[in-house]
């Protein structure tokens, strides 16, 4: 239970970090170099770019937070 709360808190903090990265660009409509748009909003692609750098226990949580707009496209199973 405690891990679920920590994971939920991390996911909530992490899920829109891509907006900060996106809005810091000279052209906020561009996606990171080497990224595929995959039908995701641009900020989610920036979050994906950052999530790819996460290591350790929070990797799965970071990747799940990328797909909060389209969970069916997630690369990881969603735990119910």
Secondary structure, DSSP 8 states (H G I E B T S, - for coil): -HHHHHHHHHHHHHTTHHHHHHHTSSSTT---TT---TT--HHHHHHHHHHTT--GGGHHHHHHHHTSS-GGG-SS----
